[in-house]
Amino acid sequence: MVLPIRALRAGSLQFTPIASKSCSCNPLADFAQPSPLYPFRLHASPQKPVTAALQSLRTTLHPIKSALRSAIIPRNTHRNSFLAFFGRIRRRQGYPSPICPRRPLTPIYRLAAVCTCLVFAAAAPAQRVNISSRTPQSGAAKFTVVIDAAHGGSDLGAQLSPTLNEKSVNLNLALHLRALLAAHGIAAILTRTSDVNIPMATRAGIANHAHAAACVILHATATGVGVHLFTSSLAPAPPSQAPAWDTAQSAYIHQSIRLSSDVDAAFDHTSIPTVVGQTFLQPLDNLTCPAIAIELAPKPSIGLASAKSVDNPAYQSAVLNAIVAGILQWQQDWSRQP
């Protein structure tokens, strides 16, 4: 039984049956016969019979779909299976097709898409220019030195004199060394800039995070003479992606020895004696960069010149200038490394 659409819209419960007839197993042939529901015949073009028949079928079924939508289908259920099969109903006047295949982009969305493309097109060349401008930078711009003034705060260090503690001498040397390196265009990072006690792990973390090209750990002592240069006594080891904390310096032993050699050579041009050695020391063993420890001892008496203590300004200035000269030489060696 097929229900006439006009009877359904009128709300009548009287159904008018349509006489059945033999099926030709051809839907287009069956729809071509006139009926109360389909009063129009399909006129297929002999050149394009299928296309013309489908177009006429769409035109014929459109009133039925509209009637069903207004009669029994709620207003906002356009995703119903029946409507989803035939496509969305035209919602704008003047649309050329009774069945809207796909809604085009509105002008505001088109404008937004064009603006987005223009923004990306303008930003891409700017990025390429910035990258190319950073590429030719010299190695000096990346050369960073970390200076660690040992002890501090409650950790007094060695007692150099009745009124002088090691922590104060170390901090004074670190501050002056940073100023001298800055005068040569070398960036320097201090692990402490005041009288505070920084944990060893934090000191090593500052140097490792900075990816320093060199780390200088400053100490002072009242015993011995001259300057004592130390590197880690760890055995050399190949680089590792995840080095052990206590032996992190192992992969940089050879570079640290080269750094120590450059600083030692700079003291050859002074009257300050140097002693080169190896030691187990924190945070020296935890550093992932070339690192040395420099311990300042009193200057011995030479001839008529009397001995100078570690807090003598002239003596400290001569020591710091030699350290800077050694770091400048290491900068050239470091820039030639692969």
C-alpha positions in Angstrom: 0.0 0.0 0.0 1.2 3.5 -0.9 -0.2 6.5 0.9 -1.1 9.6 -1.2 0.7 12.6 0.2 -2.3 14.9 0.1 -4.3 12.6 2.3 -1.4 12.4 4.8 -1.0 16.2 5.0 -4.7 16.7 5.5 -4.6 14.5 8.6 -7.2 12.1 7.2 -7.0 8.5 8.2 -8.6 7.3 4.9 -6.1 5.8 2.7 -6.5 5.6 -1.1 -4.8 2.4 -2.4 -3.1 2.5 -5.7 -3.7 -0.3 -8.0 -0.8 -2.7 -8.2 0.6 -3.7 -11.5 3.3 -6.0 -12.7 6.8 -4.9 -11.9 9.2 -4.6 -14.8 12.2 -4.8 -12.5 13.1 -1.4 -13.8 12.5 1.5 -11.4 12.6 4.1 -14.1 10.0 2.2 -16.2 7.7 1.9 -13.2 8.0 5.6 -12.3 7.3 6.5 -15.9 3.7 5.3 -15.5 1.3 8.0 -14.3 -0.1 7.6 -10.8 -1.8 9.8 -8.1 1.5 10.0 -6.3 3.7 10.6 -9.4 1.5 12.5 -11.9 4.4 13.3 -14.2 6.1 11.0 -16.7 9.8 10.9 -17.2 11.0 11.9 -20.6 14.4 10.5 -21.0 16.7 11.9 -23.7 17.7 9.3 -26.2 21.3 10.6 -26.1 21.6 10.6 -22.2 18.7 8.5 -20.9 20.0 7.7 -17.5 21.1 11.3 -16.7 17.8 12.8 -17.9 15.8 10.2 -16.0 17.6 10.8 -12.7 17.2 14.6 -13.0 13.5 14.3 -13.6 13.3 11.8 -10.7 15.0 14.3 -8.4 12.6 17.1 -9.5 9.6 14.8 -9.0 10.6 13.6 -5.5 11.5 17.1 -4.2 7.8 18.0 -3.3 7.4 14.7 -1.5 10.5 15.3 0.5 9.4 18.8 1.4 6.0 17.5 2.4 7.4 14.8 4.6 9.7 17.3 6.3 6.9 19.7 7.1 4.4 17.0 8.1 6.1 14.3 10.2 9.8 15.2 10.5 10.9 17.7 13.3 12.4 20.9 12.1 16.0 20.3 13.3 16.4 16.7 12.3 18.0 17.3 8.9 20.4 14.4 9.6 17.5 12.0 9.4 18.3 9.0 7.2 15.7 10.0 4.6 17.1 13.6 4.2 20.6 12.3 4.5 19.9 10.1 1.5 18.6 12.9 -0.7 20.9 15.6 0.6 20.2 18.8 2.5 17.1 20.8 1.7 17.7 24.2 0.1 17.8 26.9 2.7 18.5 29.9 0.5 16.3 31.4 -2.1 17.6 31.3 -5.6 19.7 28.2 -5.2 19.9 26.6 -8.7 19.2 23.1 -7.6 16.2 21.8 -5.6 18.6 19.6 -3.6 21.7 21.4 -2.2 24.7 19.2 -2.8 27.1 21.0 -0.5 27.0 24.5 1.0 29.8 26.7 -0.3 32.1 28.8 1.9 30.5 32.0 3.0 32.4 35.2 2.1 33.6 35.7 5.7 35.2 32.2 5.7 36.8 32.8 2.3 38.3 36.0 3.6 39.6 34.3 6.7 41.2 31.5 4.6 42.9 34.0 2.3 44.2 36.0 5.3 45.6 32.9 6.9 47.4 31.9 3.7 48.9 35.4 3.5 50.1 35.3 7.1 51.9 32.0 6.6 53.4 33.1 3.3 54.7 36.3 4.9 56.1 34.5 8.0 58.0 31.8 6.1 60.5 34.0 4.4 61.1 35.9 7.7 62.0 32.7 9.4 64.5 31.8 6.7 66.1 35.2 7.0 66.5 34.9 10.8 68.0 31.5 10.5 70.5 32.6 7.9 71.4 35.6 9.9 72.3 33.5 12.9 74.3 30.9 10.9 77.5 33.0 10.3 77.9 33.9 14.0 81.3 33.4 15.3 82.3 30.8 17.8 83.0 33.6 20.4 79.3 34.3 20.7 78.8 30.8 21.9 81.9 30.7 24.1 80.8 30.8 27.8 82.9 30.4 30.9 81.4 29.4 34.3 83.2 30.6 37.3 82.6 28.8 40.6 83.8 30.6 43.8 84.2 27.7 46.2 82.6 27.7 49.7 80.4 30.6 50.9 77.9 31.3 53.6 78.3 29.0 56.6 81.1 27.1 54.7 84.1 29.4 55.5 86.7 27.3 53.7 90.3 27.5 54.8 91.4 30.0 57.5 94.0 32.1 55.5 94.7 34.5 58.4 93.1 35.4 61.7 90.8 37.8 59.9 90.5 36.3 56.5 88.5 33.3 55.3 88.9 31.5 52.0 85.3 32.1 50.9 85.9 35.9 50.8 89.0 35.6 48.6 87.3 33.1 46.2 84.3 35.5 45.7 86.6 38.5 45.2 88.6 36.6 42.6 85.5 35.4 40.8 84.0 38.9 40.5 87.2 40.4 39.1 87.7 37.5 36.7 84.2 37.9 35.3 84.9 41.6 34.7 88.2 40.9 32.9 86.5 38.3 30.7 83.7 40.6 29.8 86.3 43.2 28.7 87.4 40.6 26.1 83.9 39.9 25.0 83.6 36.6 26.8 80.4 35.8 28.6 80.9 34.5 32.2 78.4 33.0 34.6 79.0 32.9 38.3 77.6 30.2 40.5 77.4 32.7 43.3 77.7 36.4 43.5 77.3 36.9 47.2 78.2 35.2 50.5 75.9 32.2 50.2 76.5 28.5 50.4 75.4 26.9 47.2 75.1 23.0 47.1 77.6 21.2 45.0 74.9 19.6 42.8 73.5 23.1 42.1 76.9 24.5 41.1 77.4 21.6 38.7 73.9 22.0 37.4 74.5 25.7 36.6 77.6 24.8 34.5 76.0 21.8 32.8 72.9 23.7 31.9 74.9 26.6 30.4 76.8 24.2 28.1 79.9 26.0 29.1 83.1 25.9 27.0 85.1 26.1 30.2 84.5 26.0 33.9 87.0 27.5 36.4 86.7 26.5 40.1 88.5 29.0 42.4 90.1 28.0 45.7 92.7 29.7 48.0 95.1 28.2 50.5 97.7 29.5 53.0 100.0 26.6 52.3 102.3 26.1 49.4 103.4 28.8 46.9 102.1 30.1 43.6 99.2 28.7 41.7 98.0 25.1 41.7 96.2 23.8 38.6 94.1 20.7 39.0 92.1 18.5 36.6 89.9 15.6 37.6 91.7 12.3 38.3 88.9 10.3 36.7 89.9 7.9 33.9 89.0 9.2 30.4 85.9 7.6 29.0 84.0 8.1 25.7 81.0 10.5 25.6 77.7 9.1 26.8 74.1 10.3 26.3 73.4 9.7 30.0 76.6 9.9 31.9 76.8 8.9 35.6 76.7 11.9 37.9 79.8 11.0 39.9 81.9 10.4 36.7 80.4 13.0 34.3 83.8 14.6 33.8 85.3 11.4 32.4 84.3 12.3 28.8 86.0 15.7 29.1 89.3 14.7 30.6 91.4 15.3 27.5 89.8 18.7 26.9 90.3 19.7 30.5 94.0 18.8 30.3 94.3 21.0 27.2 92.6 23.8 29.0 94.9 23.4 32.0 97.9 23.4 29.6 96.8 26.7 28.1 96.5 28.3 31.5 99.8 26.9 32.6 101.5 28.3 29.5 100.1 31.7 30.2 101.8 31.7 33.7 105.2 31.0 32.0 105.2 34.7 31.1 105.0 35.7 34.8 107.1 35.2 37.8 104.4 33.1 39.5 105.2 29.5 39.9 102.6 26.9 39.0 102.0 23.3 40.1 99.9 21.0 37.8 98.1 18.0 39.3 95.0 15.8 39.4 92.5 15.5 42.2 89.0 14.1 43.2 86.9 17.1 43.8 83.3 18.2 43.7 81.8 19.7 41.6 84.7 19.1 39.3 83.9 15.4 38.7 80.2 16.3 38.0 80.8 18.7 35.2 80.0 18.0 31.6 82.4 20.5 30.1 86.2 21.2 30.1 86.9 22.2 33.7 89.9 23.0 35.9 90.3 23.9 39.6 92.7 26.8 40.4 94.0 27.2 43.9 95.8 30.4 44.8 98.6 30.1 47.3 100.9 32.9 48.6 103.5 34.2 46.2 107.1 33.3 47.3 109.7 35.8 48.0 112.1 36.3 45.1 115.4 38.2 45.8 114.6 41.3 47.7 110.9 41.0 47.1 109.0 39.8 50.1 106.3 37.1 49.9 102.8 38.2 49.1 99.7 36.8 50.6 96.7 35.7 48.6 94.7 38.9 49.4 97.4 41.2 47.9 95.6 43.2 45.1 98.7 43.3 42.8 99.3 39.6 43.2 95.6 38.8 42.5 95.6 41.0 39.4 98.7 39.2 38.0 97.1 35.9 38.6 93.8 36.9 37.0 95.5 38.4 34.0 97.3 35.1 33.4 94.1 33.1 33.8 92.4 35.3 31.2 95.3 34.9 28.8 95.0 31.1 29.1 91.2 31.2 28.6 91.7 33.3 25.4 94.1 30.7 24.1 91.6 28.0 25.0 88.9 29.9 23.1 91.0 29.6 19.9 91.6 25.9 20.5 87.9 25.3 21.3 86.7 27.0 18.2 88.9 24.7 16.0 87.4 21.6 17.6 84.9 19.6 15.4 
